[in-house]
Amino acid sequence: MKANRNRKRFELLELLDPIKKFYKMNSSKEIGFMWGIPVIVMIISLLVSVLPNLKFNTSTDAFANDILGSYITIMTLFVSFTMGYLSILITSNSENINELKTKESKYFVDKNGDPYKLFQILMSNITYAVIVEILFLISSVMEKYLLTCINSLIIKWICALDAGIFTHIVIVLLTIIKNIYYSFWKPE
């Protein structure tokens, strides 16, 4: 029984591996961009929500309920599309994909100094996106239940945080789409 619990804990910790690799494989400039814009979105969302002179035509609870419903719908679609990218790349036998599997990165190396393959980098980015999307989807569903028992100021903070995380996910997905595009088309 104890061995089974330890195995499950180890399996959950394995989810952190793609997240760690994602942050190791991206430069601090890219990470700054991927989180800088979301932080700005969070700050703007918070400022707009707490400004005393702004009057909204809807209650905070109704707005939070609507936006969380939208996030749940959008994240479900994002997870589906991202899983589609993943399955296409894994099962594809095209010349471009085979080239990605053999071509080594000039910038990204593992802890032994061996360069990662471009395919590994793309797969790492997509896996990171899927994990973050699923975690955000789960948290959005849980937040729908929390709306019934928390005050409006906390709801505003949660909505601002969600707006930032959503922005991060969109930026990561756009980066993945760019990388997939340039996998099939050489830049001019």
Secondary structure, DSSP 4 states (H G I P E B T S, - for coil): -HHHHHHHHHHHHTTHHHHHHHHHHS-HHHHHHHHHHHHHHHHHHHHHHH-TT---SS-HHHHHHHHHHHHHHHHHHHHHHHHHHHHHHHH---HHHHHHHHPEEEEEE-TTSPEEEHHHHHHHHHHHHHHHHHHHHHHHHHHHHHTTTS-HHHHHHHHHHHHHHHHHHHHHHHHHHHHHHHHHS---
